[in-house]
Amino acid sequence: MASKGDEVLNQFQKAAEEQTVQSTRKYKIGIIGTGWIAEAHVLCYKEMPDVEIVAAADLIPGKAEAFFEKYEVPGVRCYPDHLAMLNAEDLDAVSVCTYNATHAVCTIDALNKGVNVLLEKPMCVTLDEAIAMIRAEKKSGKILSIGFQPRFDANMQMIKKIVESGELGEIYYIQTGGGRRRGIPNSTFIEKSTAGIGALGDIGCYSLDMVLNAIGYPKPLTVSGYISDFFGKSLTYSLPENACRFSVDDFAAAFIRLEGGIILDFRIAWAMHINTPGDTIILGKKAGLRIPSTDCWNGSVGGPMILYHDVAGKQVETIIPIIENKGPGLFHKKIRSFLDAIGNKGTAPVPSSQILYNQAILDGIGRSAALGREIEIIIPEI
């Protein structure tokens, strides 16, 4: 006879859906920015028989040509900037793989040219940029999908299923975040002129999406934020050539009030004197869910989740085992779902309307930290 715990666990089980190539057309793809993240896009596109990478743009002379030679993609026409490419090419879609500070302009220009956009995370740097991007998206009628591949992780999807099942009851408090004991990146990540934001945009956006997506992305109302840069600027932990140009956050924390009376307690770090700032916890009036953290936050869960609930007056813990992701990798699924949305005239797999709230929180944390007080998050009608 099955136990109550087994019954609870079984209600969440569902076979993984396989993505298939249904279109017979060839999608003409352009790549904007040929840095390291573009590698994952190109390798996935190469696996898809209905895709042709026809053009690319990069500001550094010769970089795009060398990139496609390395990854054995012949015949790609390379341009010195994204506008030159958009003006010269007839594209179905672009992958925007530039540094954060240029996400908005590249995306808006592509949408204005009638091109669908798959945009790497974070969406952008400021709330104003996010609003401008969504306005361009609506005017164009094209798809703008944000590159949150953890959405396609079976364990992340399980979190959402648990919340939506009602097993937790009404959600009232969430603790989330993550980080690395030592994990400050290099390159354009650490300068405000290119990245705009640091750990907040690099991994903080993922952590927020994990819980906000699970609870249906309620609107953020207020935020009290804190940021610091102790490690990035320290010669003890950073190379001198990096410390002198470090100008973004390497740690951030915030207390956020969401619609529906939900409190979100958030922290994220590139560097700290501890292995993790804590597990993710979702507390409901009927049950609570613990989601183990990872030592280096990577967009998934650190081990089996635990559901804490009461059964017949007894305190019960139900273990939610780790689910093995089947089929193509998460990055492949992210790109495939984007292309399928174009072909089926569907909607964005990770819609900008949701990530707008994610960006509003990131923006609000920075503004609150600068002012040293709680601020109201105001998002105009778009």
N, C-alpha and C positions, 0 to 999 in steps of 0.2 A: 504493500500500500504506500502510495507516494506521501511524503511529508508535506506540511504546509510550506516549508521552505522550497521544496521541489516545485510545488504548484506556482509559487511566486516567480521562481526562476524560469519555468517553462513558458510563462506567458510572454516573455521577452524574446523567445527564440524565433528566428526567421531566417530562411535560407538567403544567402547573399545573392544579390542580383548581378548578373554578369553584363558587362557592357559589350555591345556588338556594333560593328560597322554596318550601318544600314544604307548609307548613301552611296550612290554610284558616281557621284560627281567628284571632281578634284578641287579641294579647297586651296585657294591661293593665299599663302601665309607670308607675312612680313615679320621680321624680328627687329624690335627697336632696343638697341643696347646689346652688346655681345660680351658682357662680363660673365662671371662664373655661373650665375643663376640661369643664363640663357642656355647653358649646356644641357640642363635637364629638359628644357622645352624642346630643343633641337633633337635630342636623342629620342624623346617620345614621339615627336612628329615623324621622325624617320621610320618608326615602327608602323605607321598608319598608311595603308595603301591609297587612301582617298585624300592624301595631303601632298602638296608640293610647296616647299619653301622657295619662294621666287625672289625675295628681296630682303635687304637688311640695311640698317643704318647705325652708325657709330661715330661719335665726335672725334675719336682718335684716328688719324690717317693710317690706313693699312690694317687696323685691328680686325675689322669685320672679315676682310679677305683672308687673313691668317686663321681666324676662327673657323671659317667654313672649310678651309683646306685641312685643318686639323681633324675636323669631324666628318670629312669626306662627303661634303654636300656640294656637288659641282653645279655650276651655272647660276649661282645666286648673284643677283645684281646688287652691288653695294653702294651706299650713298653716304655723304658726309654728315647728314642730319636727317631727322625724321620727316621734316616738311618736304625736303627734296624727294624722299622716297614716296611719300603720300601723293605728291603732285604728279609723279611720273608713272606710278603703278596703279593697276586695277586689282585691288586686293579684297578678299573676303574677310580677312581678320588679321590682327596683329597681336603678338605677344609683347607687352611692354615690360622690359627687363632692365630698366635704367635705375639709377639711384633715386631715393625717395623724393628728393626735392624737384625732380622733373616728371614724376608720375602724372601730376595733374595736367601739365601743358601737353605732354605727349598723348595722353588719353583724350583730352578735349579736341585736339587737332584731328586725331583719327576719327572720332565720332562725327565731327563736323564734315569730314570727307565721306561719310557713309560707310565706315569700316567698323566691324565688330571688334571688341577689345577684350583680351584676357590680360588682366593687370596683376602683376606680382604684388604681394603684400609688403608693407602696409598700404592701405588705399592711397594715402598721401601724407602730408604733414599737418595741415590745419583743417579745421571744420569748414572754413570758407572755401577752401579748395574742393573739399568733398561735395559741397553744395553746388559749386560751379560744374563739377563733373556730372552730377546727376541731372542737372538742367540740360547739359549738352546731350546726355544719353536720351532723355525724354524727347528732346527736339529732333534727334536723329532717327528715333525708332529702332535703333540697333541695340545689340546686347553688350552690356558691360558686366563681366563676371570677375570677381576678385579672387586671387590665387590662394585660397585657404584649403590646401589639400588634406589637412587632418579631418575635414568634413566627411571624407570618404573612408576613413578608418572605421572598421566595424565596431571597435570599442567605443569610439566617440559617438557613433550612431546608437549604441546601446544606452549611453547616458541619456540621450534624448528620448529613447523609447521608455526608459524607466520613469522619467519625469512625466511624459505624456500619458502613461498608463494610469496615473493618479495614485500610485502606490505610496508616494511621499506625502500626498495631500497638498495643502496650500503651502507654497514656498515662502519663507520669510527671511532667510539669511543664507548667504553664500560666502565662503572663503575660498579664494583661488589665487593662483600665481605660480611662480616657479623661478628657475634660474640656474646659474652655474657658479660653482665655487671660484673658478677662474675660467673665464671664457669671453674675454673682450676681443671682438674681431678687429680687423685692420681695414685698410683700403678706405673707401668712401664712407664706411659705416660710422666713423668716429668724428667726422667734421660736420658742424651744423650747416655749412653751405651746401653740402651734398646730401647728407642724411636727414637733417632737420631734427630728428629725434633718434635716440639711441636704443637702449634695451626695450623701451616702451614700444617702439615701432617694429623692432626686429623679432622679439619673442612675446612681448606683452600683448600684442594684438591677437596672437594665437590663443593665449590663456583666456582672454576675455571672450573670444568666440566660442570656446569650448562650453562655457556655462551659459552665455547669453543665447546661443543657438538652442541649447537644451530647454530653456525656459520661454522660448518664443520671442526673444529680442524685445523686451519691454523698453520703453523710452527712458533714458537717463534724465534725472531731474536736477540733482546737485552733486558736486564733488568737492572733497577736501583732499588736495594732493600734496605730495612731497617728492622731490627728486634730489639726487646727489651725484657727484662725479669723482669721489675720493680716489678710486682705484685707477680710473683712466688717466688721471693727471699725476699719479704718483710714480716717481722714478724707481720705487721699490718693486712695483708690479708691472710697469709698462716700459717699453724701450724709450729712450730719450726722444727719438724722432717721432714717436707716437704720442707721448705725453704732452709734448709742446703744442700739438695741433688738436688734442682731444677737446671737443667743445659740445658734447651731448651728454645725456644722462647714462650712468651705468647702473643705477638703482632707482626704483620708483615705488611708491606706495600710495594708496588712496582709499578713501571711504566714500562710497557712491550710493546715493539713494535712487532707486528705480521706481517706475510706475508700479502700482500694485502693492506698495508697502514693503518691497524687497530691499534688503541691505546687502551691498556687495563690498566685501573687504578684500582688497587686491594688493599684491606686491610682486615685483619682478626684478631680476638682477642679472647682469653680466658677470659680476664679481662680488663676493661676500665671504665672510669668515664662518661659513656653515655650508653644508652640502645642499640643503633645500630650505626655503622659507616655510615649508609645510605642505601637507596634502590639500587637495581640493575637497571641500565639504559642502554639501547641499542639504540644508535642514528644512524639512517640511513639518507640518503639524501632525502628520501620521507616521512619518518615518524619516530617517536620515541616510544619506549616501556618502561614503568616503571613497575618494578616487586617489590612489597613491601617486605621489609625485615621482619624477625622474631626476637623477643626479644632474643631467644636462637636458633641460627642457627641449623635447623634440616633437611635440605635437601629438603625443599619444599618452598612454597611462603607464604607470610604473609597476603595475602588478594587478592581481585580482581585486576588483572593487568589493566593498562590503555594504550591504543594506542592513541598517539597524531598525528593527520594527518590533511591535508587540503582537503576540498571538495568544489569544485566550488568557490574557493577563500575564503572560510570560515574556521576558525580554529575549528576543531572537536575533541572531545574526545570520544573514544569508550571503554566501560567497558568490559573487558574479565572476566566473572564470574569464581569463583572457581569451579573446576570440582571435583565431588566426585569420588574417586577411587573405582571401583567395583571389586568384586571377591576377591581372596586371597590378603594378604598383600604384600607390596613391597619386603620384604625379601624373601617371598615364591616365588614370580615371578622371583627374581634374581636367585635363586637356580634352579627353574624349567626350566628357559630358558637355563641355563648352561647344565643341564642334557639332554634337548631336542637337544641341539647343538651336544652333544656327540652321541646321538642315531641316529640323522639324518645326521651325518657326515658333520655338518655345520660349521659355523664360530662362534667365541666367541661373546657373546652378548655385552660385553664391551671389545673391543679388546685392546691388549697391545700396538699396533701401535699408537693408539690415546693417551692412558694414558702415553706413553713415553713423549709426549709434555707437558702434565700436570706435570710430574716428572721433566722435564727439567727446567720448570719455578720455581718449588719449590727449586730445587738444585741451580738454578741461583740466586734466591733471597738471599739465605744464603751466597753464594760466593761473590756476589756484596756487601752485607752488611759488610762482613769481610774486603773487600778491600776499602770500602768507595767510590765506583764509579760505573758507568755503565759498564757492561761487555757484550760481545758478547756471545750468546748461540750457541755452535758448537755441532751438532749431527752428528756423522759419519754414513755412509751407513752401514746398517746391512744386 
